[in-house]
C-alpha cells in the first residue's frame, strides 16, 4: 500500500490525544474521523487536529469511503466488541490495551482476525518504549538475561478519573488493564512463556466495585521471576516503574527513559526513530498494513497474556 492510510480514531480522551500527537509525526497517514461520546468536546479536539469528520458512533466512521484502519482508545469493556466490528467491516484495527476484559472476548477477536487476514494489533506499549527496547536488544544479543523483574504500577484514583484527572464514564481495572502491560512484557522480554502465576488483592471499593490494590507473582519457563505491585490508592509518585535484575546488569525503566541500577541515565535515543512509545506503536501498526505482515503485539501474539490474566481472575474469584 503506497497511498495515504486513512484512519479513524475512537476515543478523544487522554490516550486518544496521545495517539493523535504521535500520528502527526508519521508520514503517509491521515486521521479522517474522530469518534467519542461527547460531540461538542470531540469537535473541539477534531478542530485542533484538523479532522473533518466527527461522530459519536463507530458505525458512522466504518461506513466512510476509503477508510483503511481504526484505532480504538475506548473504554475497556468495549474493546473486543468494537475490534470485531472493525474487522467485520474490513478495516485494519489497533485496539488500546487491553484486548478484552475476558479470555473469551480475546479468543473471539483472534479467531476473526485469522479469518479476515487483516492487521489487528493491541497496544502493548511497553514492547515499543525505547527503554524496554534497549533491554530487549541486550537480551537478543546475549548480553543480558533477566533473573527478576520487579514492577510497581501506582496511581491515585480513589475517584473514577482518567490520566488527566477528568471524570470517567467507565471503571478501570488493575488486572485486565494495568497488569496486562507487565504480564505481556515479562514473557516477551524473557522469550519464555509464563508457567506459574499467583495473585492476591485488597478490599473491593464500595463505590467503584473493583480491588484498589493487587499483588501478582509470575515465573517464566526459563526460571525468571516477576513481582508486580499495583495500586489505585498510592498518593505519588505515579506511574509504572520497572527494575530489571539480570546476570550482568540492573536496569531501571520509567516509561521511555532508562537508568542503571545506580541511577545513571542511559542514552536510548539511538534505539528507534522516536523517543515516544505511543508513536512507535502507531508506526508499527501502519508499517504492518503497508507491508502486509503481522505486527509486533498482534492480537494473536498477545493472546497468551490474556490466558494468564484469566487464570489469575479465576484464582481471585476463588
C-alpha positions in Angstrom: 0.0 0.0 0.0 1.6 3.3 -1.2 -1.3 5.6 -0.8 -2.1 7.6 2.3 -3.6 5.4 5.0 -6.9 6.9 6.2 -7.6 6.1 9.8 -10.5 6.8 12.2 -9.7 7.2 15.9 -12.3 6.3 18.5 -11.9 7.9 21.9 -10.9 11.6 22.3 -9.7 11.3 25.9 -6.2 11.3 27.4 -4.9 8.3 25.4 -6.6 9.2 22.1 -4.8 12.6 22.2 -1.5 10.8 22.7 -2.2 8.8 19.5 -3.2 12.0 17.6 0.1 13.7 18.7 2.1 10.6 17.6 0.4 10.3 14.2 1.3 13.9 13.4 4.9 12.7 13.2 4.2 9.8 10.8 4.2 10.4 7.0 1.5 9.0 4.8 -1.2 8.7 7.5 -4.3 10.9 7.8 -6.9 10.9 10.6 -10.1 11.4 8.7 -12.6 10.7 11.5 -12.9 11.2 15.3 -15.4 9.3 17.4 -16.3 10.0 21.0 -19.3 10.2 23.3 -19.5 13.9 23.9 -20.0 15.5 20.4 -19.1 19.1 21.5 -15.8 18.1 23.2 -15.0 15.8 20.2 -15.5 18.7 17.8 -13.0 20.8 19.9 -10.4 18.1 19.6 -11.1 17.5 15.9 -10.7 21.2 15.2 -7.3 21.3 16.9 -6.0 18.4 14.8 -7.8 19.3 11.5 -10.1 16.3 11.5 -13.1 16.9 9.3 -15.5 14.1 10.3 -16.8 13.9 13.9 -19.4 11.4 15.2 -20.5 9.6 18.4 -21.0 6.3 16.6 -18.2 4.0 15.4 -20.5 2.6 12.7 -20.7 6.1 11.1 -16.9 6.1 10.6 -16.8 2.5 9.4 -19.2 3.5 6.6 -16.8 6.2 5.3 -15.5 5.6 1.8 -11.8 4.8 1.5 -11.3 4.3 5.3 -8.4 1.9 5.8 -8.0 1.5 9.5 -9.3 2.3 13.0 -7.5 3.0 16.3 -9.7 2.2 19.4 -9.0 4.2 22.6 -12.4 3.5 24.1 -13.5 2.0 27.5 -12.0 -1.4 28.2 -15.5 -3.1 28.3 -16.0 -2.1 24.6 -12.7 -3.3 23.2 -13.5 -6.8 22.0 -16.9 -5.9 20.5 -15.5 -2.8 18.7 -12.5 -4.7 17.4 -14.7 -7.3 16.0 -17.0 -4.7 14.4 -13.9 -3.1 12.6 -12.7 -6.5 11.3 -16.2 -7.4 10.1 -16.2 -4.0 8.2 -12.9 -5.0 6.5 -10.8 -2.5 8.4 -7.4 -2.9 9.9 -7.6 -2.2 13.7 -5.3 -1.3 16.6 -7.1 -1.5 19.9 -5.6 0.0 23.1 -4.7 -2.3 25.9 -6.4 -4.5 27.0 -7.6 -6.5 24.0 -10.6 -7.6 26.0 -11.8 -7.9 29.6 -12.3 -11.7 29.3 -10.4 -14.6 27.7 -13.5 -15.4 25.7 -13.5 -11.9 24.1 -9.8 -12.1 23.3 -10.2 -15.5 21.7 -13.1 -14.3 19.5 -11.0 -11.4 18.3 -8.1 -13.7 17.4 -10.3 -16.2 15.6 -11.9 -13.4 13.5 -8.5 -11.9 12.6 -7.3 -15.2 11.4 -10.4 -15.5 9.1 -10.0 -12.0 7.7 -6.2 -11.8 7.4 -6.4 -8.1 8.3 -3.9 -6.4 10.6 -5.2 -6.5 14.2 -2.9 -5.2 16.9 -3.2 -4.5 20.6 -1.5 -1.5 22.2 1.0 -3.3 24.5 3.1 -0.1 24.6 5.9 -1.5 26.8 7.2 -3.5 23.8 7.8 -0.2 22.0 9.1 2.1 24.7 12.8 2.8 23.9 13.8 1.9 27.4 12.3 -1.6 27.1 13.5 -2.0 23.5 17.1 -1.3 24.7 16.8 -4.1 27.3 15.2 -6.4 24.6 18.2 -5.8 22.3 20.6 -6.6 25.1 18.8 -9.9 25.7 18.7 -10.7 22.0 22.4 -10.1 21.7 23.1 -12.5 24.6 24.5 -9.7 26.8 21.8 -9.8 29.5 19.4 -12.3 31.0 16.5 -11.5 33.4 16.7 -13.1 36.8 13.9 -11.0 38.3 11.6 -8.2 37.0 10.3 -6.1 39.9 7.4 -3.7 38.9 5.3 -1.1 40.6 2.2 0.3 38.9 0.9 3.1 41.1 -2.0 5.6 40.6 -4.1 7.7 42.9 -7.7 7.0 41.7 -10.0 6.9 44.7 -12.5 8.6 42.4 -13.3 7.5 38.9 -10.9 9.7 36.9 -8.6 9.3 33.9 -4.9 10.1 33.4 -5.7 13.8 33.1 -7.8 13.8 36.3 -11.0 14.1 34.3 -14.2 12.2 35.3 -14.6 8.8 33.6 -17.8 7.2 32.4 -16.4 3.7 32.9 -14.4 1.9 35.5 -10.7 1.0 35.0 -9.3 -2.4 36.2 -5.9 -3.3 37.8 -5.9 -6.9 36.5 -7.3 -6.7 32.9 -5.8 -3.3 32.1 -2.7 -2.4 34.1 -1.4 -5.9 34.9 -1.7 -6.8 31.2 1.2 -4.5 30.4 3.6 -6.3 32.8 2.4 -9.8 32.2 2.9 -9.5 28.5 6.2 -7.6 28.8 7.7 -10.2 31.2 7.1 -13.1 28.8 8.2 -11.0 25.8 11.5 -10.0 27.4 12.2 -13.4 28.7 11.4 -15.1 25.4 9.8 -17.7 27.6 6.1 -18.5 28.4 4.7 -17.9 31.9 4.2 -21.2 33.7 3.3 -20.1 37.2 1.0 -17.2 38.2 -0.4 -16.2 41.5 -2.4 -13.1 42.7 -3.9 -11.6 45.8 -6.0 -8.5 46.1 -7.1 -6.0 48.7 -10.6 -4.9 49.6 -13.2 -4.1 47.0 -14.0 -0.4 46.7 -17.6 0.2 47.9 -18.5 2.5 45.0 -16.2 1.6 42.2 -16.7 -2.2 42.7 -13.0 -3.0 42.0 -10.0 -4.0 44.0 -7.8 -1.0 44.6 -4.6 -2.9 45.5 -3.2 -6.1 44.0 0.0 -8.2 44.1 1.0 -10.7 41.4 3.8 -13.2 41.1 4.9 -14.8 37.8 7.5 -17.3 36.7 8.7 -18.0 33.2 9.6 -21.4 31.9 13.3 -20.4 31.8 13.2 -19.8 35.6 13.0 -16.0 35.7 10.5 -14.4 38.2 8.4 -11.3 38.3 6.9 -9.4 41.2 4.2 -6.9 40.3 2.6 -4.5 42.8 -0.5 -2.4 41.7 -2.4 0.2 43.5 -5.1 2.9 42.9 -4.5 4.1 46.5 -1.0 5.4 46.1 -0.5 9.1 46.6 2.6 9.6 44.5 4.9 9.2 42.7 2.5 8.0 40.0 3.2 5.7 37.0 4.9 2.3 36.4 8.4 1.6 37.4 10.4 -1.4 36.3 13.6 -2.9 37.9 15.3 -5.5 35.7 17.7 -7.6 37.8 19.9 -9.7 35.5 23.0 -11.7 35.4 25.2 -8.9 34.1 23.4 -5.6 35.0 20.4 -3.9 36.7 18.2 -1.5 34.7 15.5 0.9 35.9 12.9 1.7 33.3 10.5 4.6 33.6 8.3 4.8 30.5 10.7 5.8 27.7 13.7 6.5 30.0 16.2 4.0 31.2 18.8 4.1 34.0 21.4 1.8 35.5 20.8 0.4 39.0 22.9 3.3 40.3 20.6 5.9 38.7 23.0 6.7 35.8 20.9 7.7 32.8 21.3 5.5 29.6 21.0 7.2 26.2 18.3 5.2 24.5 17.7 7.7 21.7 19.6 5.6 19.1 17.3 2.7 19.7 14.5 3.8 17.4 13.3 6.8 15.3 11.4 8.4 18.2 11.5 8.5 22.0 7.7 8.3 22.1 6.5 4.8 22.8 2.9 5.5 21.5 4.3 7.0 18.3 6.5 3.9 17.8 3.5 1.7 18.5 1.5 3.5 15.8 4.4 3.4 13.4 4.5 -0.4 13.7 0.7 -0.6 13.0 0.9 1.4 9.8 4.1 -0.4 8.7 2.4 -3.7 9.1 -0.5 -2.5 7.0 1.8 -1.3 4.2 4.0 -4.4 4.3 1.1 -6.9 4.6 2.6 -8.6 7.7 1.8 -9.5 11.3 2.8 -6.6 13.6 4.6 -6.9 16.9 1.9 -7.2 19.5 -0.6 -8.6 17.1 -3.8 -9.9 18.7 -2.6 -13.5 18.2 0.9 -12.6 19.6 -0.5 -11.2 22.9 -3.2 -13.9 23.5 -1.0 -15.7 26.0 -1.1 -12.7 28.2 -4.9 -12.9 28.4 -4.8 -16.6 29.2 -2.6 -15.7 32.2 -5.0 -12.9 33.3 -7.9 -15.3 33.1 -6.1 -17.8 35.3 -5.4 -15.0 37.8 -9.0 -13.9 37.7 -10.1 -17.5 38.5 -7.7 -17.5 41.5 -9.0 -14.2 42.8 -12.7 -15.3 42.4 -12.0 -18.5 44.3 
